[in-house]
Amino acid sequence: MIQKLSHNISSYLCDELNYDDEKREILSYGLQIFLGTLVKVLTICILSYVFNIFKSTMVVSLSFVFFRRIIEGRFVIYDNDINR
């Protein structure tokens, strides 16, 4: 469903902007990622609101984003793991 929607949106945008097929594929992929993430975030927000844990869910989510920015997605290597 998300793939079809992103394909339709990217086709429309590429027709309007006179982009070629390669740019359409790139735009379609980006839209798939964006729409998929949007669905996940909305699902988490709605379910946390329904279960009355919205505030704590937002604190945990924002903490995750904050730490992810600091660590930049790298794995942490400890000294004892290097010698294995």
N, CA, C and O atoms as a Maestro MAE file, in Angstrom:
{
 s_m_m2io_version
 :::
 2.0.0
}

f_m_ct {
 s_m_title
 :::
 protein
 m_atom[336] {
  # First column is atom index #
  i_m_mmod_type
  r_m_x_coord
  r_m_y_coord
  r_m_z_coord
  i_m_residue_number
  s_m_chain_name
  s_m_pdb_residue_name
  s_m_pdb_atom_name
  i_m_atomic_number
  :::
  1 25 0.811 -1.183 0.000 1 A "MET " " N  " 7
  2 3 0.000 0.000 0.000 1 A "MET " " CA " 6
  3 2 0.861 1.257 0.000 1 A "MET " " C  " 6
  4 15 0.619 2.179 -0.778 1 A "MET " " O  " 8
  5 25 1.863 1.293 0.870 2 A "ILE " " N  " 7
  6 3 2.762 2.446 0.925 2 A "ILE " " CA " 6
  7 2 3.570 2.542 -0.362 2 A "ILE " " C  " 6
  8 15 3.813 3.633 -0.879 2 A "ILE " " O  " 8
  9 25 3.981 1.382 -0.872 3 A "GLN " " N  " 7
  10 3 4.757 1.378 -2.113 3 A "GLN " " CA " 6
  11 2 3.928 1.924 -3.277 3 A "GLN " " C  " 6
  12 15 4.424 2.719 -4.076 3 A "GLN " " O  " 8
  13 25 2.685 1.505 -3.369 4 A "LYS " " N  " 7
  14 3 1.822 1.977 -4.453 4 A "LYS " " CA " 6
  15 2 1.540 3.474 -4.316 4 A "LYS " " C  " 6
  16 15 1.568 4.208 -5.303 4 A "LYS " " O  " 8
  17 25 1.268 3.923 -3.087 5 A "LEU " " N  " 7
  18 3 1.015 5.338 -2.848 5 A "LEU " " CA " 6
  19 2 2.234 6.187 -3.188 5 A "LEU " " C  " 6
  20 15 2.104 7.228 -3.832 5 A "LEU " " O  " 8
  21 25 3.408 5.755 -2.766 6 A "SER " " N  " 7
  22 3 4.622 6.520 -3.065 6 A "SER " " CA " 6
  23 2 4.922 6.513 -4.564 6 A "SER " " C  " 6
  24 15 5.421 7.501 -5.103 6 A "SER " " O  " 8
  25 25 4.621 5.408 -5.232 7 A "HIS " " N  " 7
  26 3 4.817 5.354 -6.685 7 A "HIS " " CA " 6
  27 2 3.889 6.346 -7.396 7 A "HIS " " C  " 6
  28 15 4.310 7.047 -8.316 7 A "HIS " " O  " 8
  29 25 2.626 6.398 -6.962 8 A "ASN " " N  " 7
  30 3 1.676 7.330 -7.574 8 A "ASN " " CA " 6
  31 2 2.068 8.783 -7.329 8 A "ASN " " C  " 6
  32 15 1.988 9.609 -8.238 8 A "ASN " " O  " 8
  33 25 2.489 9.096 -6.115 9 A "ILE " " N  " 7
  34 3 2.897 10.465 -5.797 9 A "ILE " " CA " 6
  35 2 4.143 10.848 -6.581 9 A "ILE " " C  " 6
  36 15 4.221 11.946 -7.132 9 A "ILE " " O  " 8
  37 25 5.122 9.941 -6.631 10 A "SER " " N  " 7
  38 3 6.359 10.255 -7.353 10 A "SER " " CA " 6
  39 2 6.107 10.375 -8.852 10 A "SER " " C  " 6
  40 15 6.721 11.210 -9.516 10 A "SER " " O  " 8
  41 25 5.224 9.564 -9.385 11 A "SER " " N  " 7
  42 3 4.894 9.680 -10.816 11 A "SER " " CA " 6
  43 2 4.246 11.024 -11.111 11 A "SER " " C  " 6
  44 15 4.573 11.665 -12.109 11 A "SER " " O  " 8
  45 25 3.336 11.452 -10.256 12 A "TYR " " N  " 7
  46 3 2.675 12.746 -10.437 12 A "TYR " " CA " 6
  47 2 3.694 13.888 -10.363 12 A "TYR " " C  " 6
  48 15 3.700 14.784 -11.208 12 A "TYR " " O  " 8
  49 25 4.559 13.841 -9.333 13 A "LEU " " N  " 7
  50 3 5.553 14.898 -9.179 13 A "LEU " " CA " 6
  51 2 6.538 14.932 -10.343 13 A "LEU " " C  " 6
  52 15 6.918 16.009 -10.802 13 A "LEU " " O  " 8
  53 25 6.947 13.774 -10.816 14 A "CYS " " N  " 7
  54 3 7.896 13.725 -11.924 14 A "CYS " " CA " 6
  55 2 7.267 14.201 -13.229 14 A "CYS " " C  " 6
  56 15 7.947 14.802 -14.061 14 A "CYS " " O  " 8
  57 25 5.986 13.940 -13.411 15 A "ASP " " N  " 7
  58 3 5.292 14.465 -14.590 15 A "ASP " " CA " 6
  59 2 5.221 15.993 -14.541 15 A "ASP " " C  " 6
  60 15 5.418 16.665 -15.553 15 A "ASP " " O  " 8
  61 25 4.941 16.525 -13.367 16 A "GLU " " N  " 7
  62 3 4.830 17.976 -13.214 16 A "GLU " " CA " 6
  63 2 6.185 18.671 -13.329 16 A "GLU " " C  " 6
  64 15 6.278 19.777 -13.862 16 A "GLU " " O  " 8
  65 25 7.234 18.018 -12.829 17 A "LEU " " N  " 7
  66 3 8.562 18.633 -12.807 17 A "LEU " " CA " 6
  67 2 9.457 18.183 -13.961 17 A "LEU " " C  " 6
  68 15 10.611 18.602 -14.047 17 A "LEU " " O  " 8
  69 25 8.936 17.336 -14.848 18 A "ASN " " N  " 7
  70 3 9.686 16.820 -16.000 18 A "ASN " " CA " 6
  71 2 10.978 16.095 -15.601 18 A "ASN " " C  " 6
  72 15 12.034 16.303 -16.198 18 A "ASN " " O  " 8
  73 25 10.867 15.243 -14.581 19 A "TYR " " N  " 7
  74 3 12.004 14.426 -14.159 19 A "TYR " " CA " 6
  75 2 12.009 13.123 -14.942 19 A "TYR " " C  " 6
  76 15 10.974 12.682 -15.442 19 A "TYR " " O  " 8
  77 25 13.190 12.510 -15.043 20 A "ASP " " N  " 7
  78 3 13.297 11.229 -15.748 20 A "ASP " " CA " 6
  79 2 12.972 10.070 -14.796 20 A "ASP " " C  " 6
  80 15 12.681 10.282 -13.619 20 A "ASP " " O  " 8
  81 25 13.028 8.840 -15.330 21 A "ASP " " N  " 7
  82 3 12.657 7.650 -14.543 21 A "ASP " " CA " 6
  83 2 13.596 7.400 -13.369 21 A "ASP " " C  " 6
  84 15 13.166 6.900 -12.329 21 A "ASP " " O  " 8
  85 25 14.874 7.743 -13.525 22 A "GLU " " N  " 7
  86 3 15.830 7.519 -12.436 22 A "GLU " " CA " 6
  87 2 15.473 8.391 -11.225 22 A "GLU " " C  " 6
  88 15 15.491 7.919 -10.088 22 A "GLU " " O  " 8
  89 25 15.153 9.646 -11.472 23 A "LYS " " N  " 7
  90 3 14.763 10.527 -10.375 23 A "LYS " " CA " 6
  91 2 13.419 10.102 -9.777 23 A "LYS " " C  " 6
  92 15 13.186 10.277 -8.581 23 A "LYS " " O  " 8
  93 25 12.541 9.546 -10.605 24 A "ARG " " N  " 7
  94 3 11.269 9.057 -10.098 24 A "ARG " " CA " 6
  95 2 11.478 7.907 -9.130 24 A "ARG " " C  " 6
  96 15 10.819 7.839 -8.093 24 A "ARG " " O  " 8
  97 25 12.391 7.005 -9.460 25 A "GLU " " N  " 7
  98 3 12.677 5.878 -8.571 25 A "GLU " " CA " 6
  99 2 13.269 6.349 -7.252 25 A "GLU " " C  " 6
  100 15 12.922 5.836 -6.189 25 A "GLU " " O  " 8
  101 25 14.161 7.327 -7.326 26 A "ILE " " N  " 7
  102 3 14.764 7.870 -6.105 26 A "ILE " " CA " 6
  103 2 13.704 8.548 -5.249 26 A "ILE " " C  " 6
  104 15 13.660 8.350 -4.035 26 A "ILE " " O  " 8
  105 25 12.858 9.340 -5.876 27 A "LEU " " N  " 7
  106 3 11.781 10.016 -5.163 27 A "LEU " " CA " 6
  107 2 10.796 9.012 -4.572 27 A "LEU " " C  " 6
  108 15 10.324 9.194 -3.450 27 A "LEU " " O  " 8
  109 25 10.489 7.974 -5.304 28 A "SER " " N  " 7
  110 3 9.579 6.943 -4.824 28 A "SER " " CA " 6
  111 2 10.149 6.230 -3.600 28 A "SER " " C  " 6
  112 15 9.422 5.966 -2.642 28 A "SER " " O  " 8
  113 25 11.430 5.923 -3.626 29 A "TYR " " N  " 7
  114 3 12.078 5.264 -2.490 29 A "TYR " " CA " 6
  115 2 12.070 6.171 -1.257 29 A "TYR " " C  " 6
  116 15 11.773 5.721 -0.150 29 A "TYR " " O  " 8
  117 25 12.396 7.435 -1.455 30 A "GLY " " N  " 7
  118 3 12.374 8.381 -0.344 30 A "GLY " " CA " 6
  119 2 10.984 8.529 0.254 30 A "GLY " " C  " 6
  120 15 10.831 8.609 1.472 30 A "GLY " " O  " 8
  121 25 9.984 8.564 -0.595 31 A "LEU " " N  " 7
  122 3 8.608 8.647 -0.117 31 A "LEU " " CA " 6
  123 2 8.200 7.389 0.640 31 A "LEU " " C  " 6
  124 15 7.463 7.470 1.623 31 A "LEU " " O  " 8
  125 25 8.671 6.226 0.192 32 A "GLN " " N  " 7
  126 3 8.375 4.980 0.910 32 A "GLN " " CA " 6
  127 2 8.935 5.034 2.322 32 A "GLN " " C  " 6
  128 15 8.254 4.669 3.280 32 A "GLN " " O  " 8
  129 25 10.173 5.487 2.450 33 A "ILE " " N  " 7
  130 3 10.804 5.579 3.766 33 A "ILE " " CA " 6
  131 2 10.046 6.584 4.636 33 A "ILE " " C  " 6
  132 15 9.752 6.305 5.798 33 A "ILE " " O  " 8
  133 25 9.731 7.751 4.072 34 A "PHE " " N  " 7
  134 3 9.030 8.786 4.827 34 A "PHE " " CA " 6
  135 2 7.645 8.323 5.271 34 A "PHE " " C  " 6
  136 15 7.285 8.480 6.438 34 A "PHE " " O  " 8
  137 25 6.877 7.762 4.365 35 A "LEU " " N  " 7
  138 3 5.521 7.326 4.699 35 A "LEU " " CA " 6
  139 2 5.529 6.170 5.695 35 A "LEU " " C  " 6
  140 15 4.689 6.114 6.594 35 A "LEU " " O  " 8
  141 25 6.474 5.252 5.536 36 A "GLY " " N  " 7
  142 3 6.589 4.140 6.477 36 A "GLY " " CA " 6
  143 2 6.917 4.621 7.880 36 A "GLY " " C  " 6
  144 15 6.350 4.136 8.859 36 A "GLY " " O  " 8
  145 25 7.829 5.572 7.975 37 A "THR " " N  " 7
  146 3 8.190 6.134 9.275 37 A "THR " " CA " 6
  147 2 7.026 6.909 9.872 37 A "THR " " C  " 6
  148 15 6.783 6.840 11.076 37 A "THR " " O  " 8
  149 25 6.312 7.642 9.041 38 A "LEU " " N  " 7
  150 3 5.150 8.399 9.510 38 A "LEU " " CA " 6
  151 2 4.081 7.465 10.086 38 A "LEU " " C  " 6
  152 15 3.492 7.766 11.124 38 A "LEU " " O  " 8
  153 25 3.832 6.351 9.426 39 A "VAL " " N  " 7
  154 3 2.853 5.379 9.924 39 A "VAL " " CA " 6
  155 2 3.304 4.813 11.269 39 A "VAL " " C  " 6
  156 15 2.491 4.665 12.182 39 A "VAL " " O  " 8
  157 25 4.580 4.499 11.398 40 A "LYS " " N  " 7
  158 3 5.093 3.951 12.655 40 A "LYS " " CA " 6
  159 2 4.946 4.947 13.796 40 A "LYS " " C  " 6
  160 15 4.499 4.590 14.886 40 A "LYS " " O  " 8
  161 25 5.323 6.196 13.545 41 A "VAL " " N  " 7
  162 3 5.252 7.215 14.592 41 A "VAL " " CA " 6
  163 2 3.806 7.468 15.004 41 A "VAL " " C  " 6
  164 15 3.498 7.561 16.192 41 A "VAL " " O  " 8
  165 25 2.931 7.579 14.024 42 A "LEU " " N  " 7
  166 3 1.521 7.797 14.353 42 A "LEU " " CA " 6
  167 2 0.927 6.619 15.128 42 A "LEU " " C  " 6
  168 15 0.131 6.819 16.046 42 A "LEU " " O  " 8
  169 25 1.304 5.407 14.767 43 A "THR " " N  " 7
  170 3 0.818 4.220 15.479 43 A "THR " " CA " 6
  171 2 1.286 4.233 16.929 43 A "THR " " C  " 6
  172 15 0.505 3.957 17.840 43 A "THR " " O  " 8
  173 25 2.561 4.553 17.141 44 A "ILE " " N  " 7
  174 3 3.092 4.615 18.507 44 A "ILE " " CA " 6
  175 2 2.373 5.691 19.313 44 A "ILE " " C  " 6
  176 15 2.009 5.464 20.467 44 A "ILE " " O  " 8
  177 25 2.167 6.861 18.710 45 A "CYS " " N  " 7
  178 3 1.493 7.957 19.412 45 A "CYS " " CA " 6
  179 2 0.049 7.599 19.754 45 A "CYS " " C  " 6
  180 15 -0.400 7.839 20.875 45 A "CYS " " O  " 8
  181 25 -0.665 7.040 18.816 46 A "ILE " " N  " 7
  182 3 -2.070 6.692 19.055 46 A "ILE " " CA " 6
  183 2 -2.199 5.605 20.120 46 A "ILE " " C  " 6
  184 15 -3.025 5.715 21.026 46 A "ILE " " O  " 8
  185 25 -1.380 4.556 20.010 47 A "LEU " " N  " 7
  186 3 -1.465 3.474 20.999 47 A "LEU " " CA " 6
  187 2 -1.053 3.945 22.385 47 A "LEU " " C  " 6
  188 15 -1.664 3.553 23.379 47 A "LEU " " O  " 8
  189 25 -0.027 4.779 22.461 48 A "SER " " N  " 7
  190 3 0.384 5.269 23.782 48 A "SER " " CA " 6
  191 2 -0.682 6.175 24.381 48 A "SER " " C  " 6
  192 15 -0.861 6.193 25.598 48 A "SER " " O  " 8
  193 25 -1.387 6.920 23.554 49 A "TYR " " N  " 7
  194 3 -2.480 7.751 24.052 49 A "TYR " " CA " 6
  195 2 -3.647 6.893 24.536 49 A "TYR " " C  " 6
  196 15 -4.247 7.173 25.573 49 A "TYR " " O  " 8
  197 25 -3.957 5.854 23.780 50 A "VAL " " N  " 7
  198 3 -5.050 4.957 24.160 50 A "VAL " " CA " 6
  199 2 -4.749 4.257 25.486 50 A "VAL " " C  " 6
  200 15 -5.638 4.097 26.322 50 A "VAL " " O  " 8
  201 25 -3.496 3.842 25.676 51 A "PHE " " N  " 7
  202 3 -3.123 3.141 26.901 51 A "PHE " " CA " 6
  203 2 -2.695 4.086 28.027 51 A "PHE " " C  " 6
  204 15 -2.222 3.645 29.075 51 A "PHE " " O  " 8
  205 25 -2.869 5.393 27.795 52 A "ASN " " N  " 7
  206 3 -2.599 6.411 28.804 52 A "ASN " " CA " 6
  207 2 -1.129 6.440 29.242 52 A "ASN " " C  " 6
  208 15 -0.834 6.668 30.415 52 A "ASN " " O  " 8
  209 25 -0.225 6.213 28.311 53 A "ILE " " N  " 7
  210 3 1.210 6.293 28.591 53 A "ILE " " CA " 6
  211 2 1.897 7.223 27.588 53 A "ILE " " C  " 6
  212 15 3.066 7.037 27.252 53 A "ILE " " O  " 8
  213 25 1.163 8.210 27.124 54 A "PHE " " N  " 7
  214 3 1.668 9.091 26.077 54 A "PHE " " CA " 6
  215 2 2.891 9.878 26.541 54 A "PHE " " C  " 6
  216 15 3.888 9.965 25.824 54 A "PHE " " O  " 8
  217 25 2.812 10.449 27.739 55 A "LYS " " N  " 7
  218 3 3.912 11.285 28.229 55 A "LYS " " CA " 6
  219 2 5.210 10.484 28.373 55 A "LYS " " C  " 6
  220 15 6.266 10.938 27.934 55 A "LYS " " O  " 8
  221 25 5.141 9.321 28.973 56 A "SER " " N  " 7
  222 3 6.352 8.518 29.151 56 A "SER " " CA " 6
  223 2 6.874 7.993 27.810 56 A "SER " " C  " 6
  224 15 8.084 7.864 27.622 56 A "SER " " O  " 8
  225 25 5.971 7.694 26.891 57 A "THR " " N  " 7
  226 3 6.402 7.258 25.565 57 A "THR " " CA " 6
  227 2 7.150 8.367 24.844 57 A "THR " " C  " 6
  228 15 8.158 8.107 24.187 57 A "THR " " O  " 8
  229 25 6.675 9.589 24.959 58 A "MET " " N  " 7
  230 3 7.350 10.717 24.314 58 A "MET " " CA " 6
  231 2 8.712 10.980 24.952 58 A "MET " " C  " 6
  232 15 9.667 11.313 24.250 58 A "MET " " O  " 8
  233 25 8.814 10.835 26.275 59 A "VAL " " N  " 7
  234 3 10.096 11.013 26.956 59 A "VAL " " CA " 6
  235 2 11.101 9.978 26.466 59 A "VAL " " C  " 6
  236 15 12.247 10.313 26.167 59 A "VAL " " O  " 8
  237 25 10.676 8.727 26.383 60 A "VAL " " N  " 7
  238 3 11.568 7.660 25.913 60 A "VAL " " CA " 6
  239 2 11.945 7.876 24.448 60 A "VAL " " C  " 6
  240 15 13.103 7.692 24.076 60 A "VAL " " O  " 8
  241 25 10.981 8.262 23.618 61 A "SER " " N  " 7
  242 3 11.262 8.481 22.198 61 A "SER " " CA " 6
  243 2 12.217 9.641 21.989 61 A "SER " " C  " 6
  244 15 13.147 9.538 21.189 61 A "SER " " O  " 8
  245 25 12.005 10.731 22.688 62 A "LEU " " N  " 7
  246 3 12.902 11.883 22.554 62 A "LEU " " CA " 6
  247 2 14.287 11.580 23.115 62 A "LEU " " C  " 6
  248 15 15.289 12.058 22.582 62 A "LEU " " O  " 8
  249 25 14.353 10.794 24.182 63 A "SER " " N  " 7
  250 3 15.654 10.378 24.714 63 A "SER " " CA " 6
  251 2 16.394 9.523 23.699 63 A "SER " " C  " 6
  252 15 17.601 9.676 23.510 63 A "SER " " O  " 8
  253 25 15.672 8.627 23.049 64 A "PHE " " N  " 7
  254 3 16.283 7.793 22.022 64 A "PHE " " CA " 6
  255 2 16.847 8.647 20.892 64 A "PHE " " C  " 6
  256 15 17.969 8.419 20.441 64 A "PHE " " O  " 8
  257 25 16.072 9.627 20.435 65 A "VAL " " N  " 7
  258 3 16.530 10.510 19.358 65 A "VAL " " CA " 6
  259 2 17.759 11.296 19.810 65 A "VAL " " C  " 6
  260 15 18.722 11.432 19.054 65 A "VAL " " O  " 8
  261 25 17.730 11.810 21.035 66 A "PHE " " N  " 7
  262 3 18.851 12.583 21.566 66 A "PHE " " CA " 6
  263 2 20.124 11.741 21.612 66 A "PHE " " C  " 6
  264 15 21.170 12.172 21.126 66 A "PHE " " O  " 8
  265 25 20.041 10.544 22.195 67 A "PHE " " N  " 7
  266 3 21.228 9.691 22.300 67 A "PHE " " CA " 6
  267 2 21.679 9.189 20.934 67 A "PHE " " C  " 6
  268 15 22.875 9.010 20.704 67 A "PHE " " O  " 8
  269 25 20.749 8.965 20.042 68 A "ARG " " N  " 7
  270 3 21.106 8.515 18.696 68 A "ARG " " CA " 6
  271 2 21.913 9.596 17.968 68 A "ARG " " C  " 6
  272 15 22.839 9.285 17.219 68 A "ARG " " O  " 8
  273 25 21.558 10.861 18.190 69 A "ARG " " N  " 7
  274 3 22.293 11.977 17.586 69 A "ARG " " CA " 6
  275 2 23.699 12.079 18.164 69 A "ARG " " C  " 6
  276 15 24.651 12.365 17.437 69 A "ARG " " O  " 8
  277 25 23.834 11.849 19.469 70 A "ILE " " N  " 7
  278 3 25.150 11.938 20.096 70 A "ILE " " CA " 6
  279 2 26.047 10.799 19.623 70 A "ILE " " C  " 6
  280 15 27.197 11.029 19.250 70 A "ILE " " O  " 8
  281 25 25.531 9.586 19.636 71 A "ILE " " N  " 7
  282 3 26.319 8.407 19.281 71 A "ILE " " CA " 6
  283 2 26.496 8.290 17.773 71 A "ILE " " C  " 6
  284 15 27.428 7.632 17.310 71 A "ILE " " O  " 8
  285 25 25.632 8.906 17.019 72 A "GLU " " N  " 7
  286 3 25.651 8.897 15.551 72 A "GLU " " CA " 6
  287 2 25.494 7.509 14.972 72 A "GLU " " C  " 6
  288 15 25.996 7.233 13.883 72 A "GLU " " O  " 8
  289 25 24.801 6.624 15.686 73 A "GLY " " N  " 7
  290 3 24.502 5.304 15.163 73 A "GLY " " CA " 6
  291 2 25.653 4.323 15.231 73 A "GLY " " C  " 6
  292 15 25.529 3.196 14.752 73 A "GLY " " O  " 8
  293 25 26.769 4.724 15.816 74 A "ARG " " N  " 7
  294 3 27.921 3.819 15.898 74 A "ARG " " CA " 6
  295 2 27.747 2.825 17.039 74 A "ARG " " C  " 6
  296 15 27.057 3.094 18.023 74 A "ARG " " O  " 8
  297 25 28.389 1.676 16.885 75 A "PHE " " N  " 7
  298 3 28.391 0.692 17.955 75 A "PHE " " CA " 6
  299 2 29.454 1.077 18.964 75 A "PHE " " C  " 6
  300 15 30.506 1.608 18.608 75 A "PHE " " O  " 8
  301 25 29.169 0.806 20.214 76 A "VAL " " N  " 7
  302 3 30.124 1.091 21.272 76 A "VAL " " CA " 6
  303 2 31.011 -0.135 21.447 76 A "VAL " " C  " 6
  304 15 30.508 -1.246 21.618 76 A "VAL " " O  " 8
  305 25 32.324 0.058 21.405 77 A "ILE " " N  " 7
  306 3 33.277 -1.037 21.573 77 A "ILE " " CA " 6
  307 2 33.953 -0.871 22.933 77 A "ILE " " C  " 6
  308 15 34.526 0.177 23.234 77 A "ILE " " O  " 8
  309 25 33.875 -1.910 23.736 78 A "TYR " " N  " 7
  310 3 34.514 -1.891 25.045 78 A "TYR " " CA " 6
  311 2 35.909 -2.480 24.934 78 A "TYR " " C  " 6
  312 15 36.197 -3.235 24.006 78 A "TYR " " O  " 8
  313 25 36.783 -2.132 25.886 79 A "ASP " " N  " 7
  314 3 38.154 -2.594 25.836 79 A "ASP " " CA " 6
  315 2 38.287 -4.094 25.857 79 A "ASP " " C  " 6
  316 15 39.135 -4.634 25.147 79 A "ASP " " O  " 8
  317 25 37.477 -4.803 26.647 80 A "ASN " " N  " 7
  318 3 37.597 -6.255 26.724 80 A "ASN " " CA " 6
  319 2 37.065 -6.946 25.472 80 A "ASN " " C  " 6
  320 15 37.366 -8.120 25.259 80 A "ASN " " O  " 8
  321 25 36.286 -6.260 24.641 81 A "ASP " " N  " 7
  322 3 35.791 -6.865 23.415 81 A "ASP " " CA " 6
  323 2 36.835 -6.831 22.302 81 A "ASP " " C  " 6
  324 15 36.731 -7.595 21.343 81 A "ASP " " O  " 8
  325 25 37.823 -5.971 22.410 82 A "ILE " " N  " 7
  326 3 38.838 -5.846 21.355 82 A "ILE " " CA " 6
  327 2 39.747 -7.075 21.320 82 A "ILE " " C  " 6
  328 15 40.184 -7.479 20.243 82 A "ILE " " O  " 8
  329 25 40.036 -7.670 22.466 83 A "ASN " " N  " 7
  330 3 40.969 -8.788 22.542 83 A "ASN " " CA " 6
  331 2 40.370 -10.109 22.126 83 A "ASN " " C  " 6
  332 15 41.091 -11.107 22.116 83 A "ASN " " O  " 8
  333 25 39.103 -10.181 21.783 84 A "ARG " " N  " 7
  334 3 38.479 -11.452 21.416 84 A "ARG " " CA " 6
  335 2 38.830 -11.879 20.039 84 A "ARG " " C  " 6
  336 15 38.381 -12.931 19.585 84 A "ARG " " O  " 8
  :::
 }
 m_bond[335] {
  # First column is bond index #
  i_m_from
  i_m_to
  i_m_order
  :::
  1 1 2 1
  2 2 3 1
  3 3 4 2
  4 3 5 1
  5 5 6 1
  6 6 7 1
  7 7 8 2
  8 7 9 1
  9 9 10 1
  10 10 11 1
  11 11 12 2
  12 11 13 1
  13 13 14 1
  14 14 15 1
  15 15 16 2
  16 15 17 1
  17 17 18 1
  18 18 19 1
  19 19 20 2
  20 19 21 1
  21 21 22 1
  22 22 23 1
  23 23 24 2
  24 23 25 1
  25 25 26 1
  26 26 27 1
  27 27 28 2
  28 27 29 1
  29 29 30 1
  30 30 31 1
  31 31 32 2
  32 31 33 1
  33 33 34 1
  34 34 35 1
  35 35 36 2
  36 35 37 1
  37 37 38 1
  38 38 39 1
  39 39 40 2
  40 39 41 1
  41 41 42 1
  42 42 43 1
  43 43 44 2
  44 43 45 1
  45 45 46 1
  46 46 47 1
  47 47 48 2
  48 47 49 1
  49 49 50 1
  50 50 51 1
  51 51 52 2
  52 51 53 1
  53 53 54 1
  54 54 55 1
  55 55 56 2
  56 55 57 1
  57 57 58 1
  58 58 59 1
  59 59 60 2
  60 59 61 1
  61 61 62 1
  62 62 63 1
  63 63 64 2
  64 63 65 1
  65 65 66 1
  66 66 67 1
  67 67 68 2
  68 67 69 1
  69 69 70 1
  70 70 71 1
  71 71 72 2
  72 71 73 1
  73 73 74 1
  74 74 75 1
  75 75 76 2
  76 75 77 1
  77 77 78 1
  78 78 79 1
  79 79 80 2
  80 79 81 1
  81 81 82 1
  82 82 83 1
  83 83 84 2
  84 83 85 1
  85 85 86 1
  86 86 87 1
  87 87 88 2
  88 87 89 1
  89 89 90 1
  90 90 91 1
  91 91 92 2
  92 91 93 1
  93 93 94 1
  94 94 95 1
  95 95 96 2
  96 95 97 1
  97 97 98 1
  98 98 99 1
  99 99 100 2
  100 99 101 1
  101 101 102 1
  102 102 103 1
  103 103 104 2
  104 103 105 1
  105 105 106 1
  106 106 107 1
  107 107 108 2
  108 107 109 1
  109 109 110 1
  110 110 111 1
  111 111 112 2
  112 111 113 1
  113 113 114 1
  114 114 115 1
  115 115 116 2
  116 115 117 1
  117 117 118 1
  118 118 119 1
  119 119 120 2
  120 119 121 1
  121 121 122 1
  122 122 123 1
  123 123 124 2
  124 123 125 1
  125 125 126 1
  126 126 127 1
  127 127 128 2
  128 127 129 1
  129 129 130 1
  130 130 131 1
  131 131 132 2
  132 131 133 1
  133 133 134 1
  134 134 135 1
  135 135 136 2
  136 135 137 1
  137 137 138 1
  138 138 139 1
  139 139 140 2
  140 139 141 1
  141 141 142 1
  142 142 143 1
  143 143 144 2
  144 143 145 1
  145 145 146 1
  146 146 147 1
  147 147 148 2
  148 147 149 1
  149 149 150 1
  150 150 151 1
  151 151 152 2
  152 151 153 1
  153 153 154 1
  154 154 155 1
  155 155 156 2
  156 155 157 1
  157 157 158 1
  158 158 159 1
  159 159 160 2
  160 159 161 1
  161 161 162 1
  162 162 163 1
  163 163 164 2
  164 163 165 1
  165 165 166 1
  166 166 167 1
  167 167 168 2
  168 167 169 1
  169 169 170 1
  170 170 171 1
  171 171 172 2
  172 171 173 1
  173 173 174 1
  174 174 175 1
  175 175 176 2
  176 175 177 1
  177 177 178 1
  178 178 179 1
  179 179 180 2
  180 179 181 1
  181 181 182 1
  182 182 183 1
  183 183 184 2
  184 183 185 1
  185 185 186 1
  186 186 187 1
  187 187 188 2
  188 187 189 1
  189 189 190 1
  190 190 191 1
  191 191 192 2
  192 191 193 1
  193 193 194 1
  194 194 195 1
  195 195 196 2
  196 195 197 1
  197 197 198 1
  198 198 199 1
  199 199 200 2
  200 199 201 1
  201 201 202 1
  202 202 203 1
  203 203 204 2
  204 203 205 1
  205 205 206 1
  206 206 207 1
  207 207 208 2
  208 207 209 1
  209 209 210 1
  210 210 211 1
  211 211 212 2
  212 211 213 1
  213 213 214 1
  214 214 215 1
  215 215 216 2
  216 215 217 1
  217 217 218 1
  218 218 219 1
  219 219 220 2
  220 219 221 1
  221 221 222 1
  222 222 223 1
  223 223 224 2
  224 223 225 1
  225 225 226 1
  226 226 227 1
  227 227 228 2
  228 227 229 1
  229 229 230 1
  230 230 231 1
  231 231 232 2
  232 231 233 1
  233 233 234 1
  234 234 235 1
  235 235 236 2
  236 235 237 1
  237 237 238 1
  238 238 239 1
  239 239 240 2
  240 239 241 1
  241 241 242 1
  242 242 243 1
  243 243 244 2
  244 243 245 1
  245 245 246 1
  246 246 247 1
  247 247 248 2
  248 247 249 1
  249 249 250 1
  250 250 251 1
  251 251 252 2
  252 251 253 1
  253 253 254 1
  254 254 255 1
  255 255 256 2
  256 255 257 1
  257 257 258 1
  258 258 259 1
  259 259 260 2
  260 259 261 1
  261 261 262 1
  262 262 263 1
  263 263 264 2
  264 263 265 1
  265 265 266 1
  266 266 267 1
  267 267 268 2
  268 267 269 1
  269 269 270 1
  270 270 271 1
  271 271 272 2
  272 271 273 1
  273 273 274 1
  274 274 275 1
  275 275 276 2
  276 275 277 1
  277 277 278 1
  278 278 279 1
  279 279 280 2
  280 279 281 1
  281 281 282 1
  282 282 283 1
  283 283 284 2
  284 283 285 1
  285 285 286 1
  286 286 287 1
  287 287 288 2
  288 287 289 1
  289 289 290 1
  290 290 291 1
  291 291 292 2
  292 291 293 1
  293 293 294 1
  294 294 295 1
  295 295 296 2
  296 295 297 1
  297 297 298 1
  298 298 299 1
  299 299 300 2
  300 299 301 1
  301 301 302 1
  302 302 303 1
  303 303 304 2
  304 303 305 1
  305 305 306 1
  306 306 307 1
  307 307 308 2
  308 307 309 1
  309 309 310 1
  310 310 311 1
  311 311 312 2
  312 311 313 1
  313 313 314 1
  314 314 315 1
  315 315 316 2
  316 315 317 1
  317 317 318 1
  318 318 319 1
  319 319 320 2
  320 319 321 1
  321 321 322 1
  322 322 323 1
  323 323 324 2
  324 323 325 1
  325 325 326 1
  326 326 327 1
  327 327 328 2
  328 327 329 1
  329 329 330 1
  330 330 331 1
  331 331 332 2
  332 331 333 1
  333 333 334 1
  334 334 335 1
  335 335 336 2
  :::
 }
}
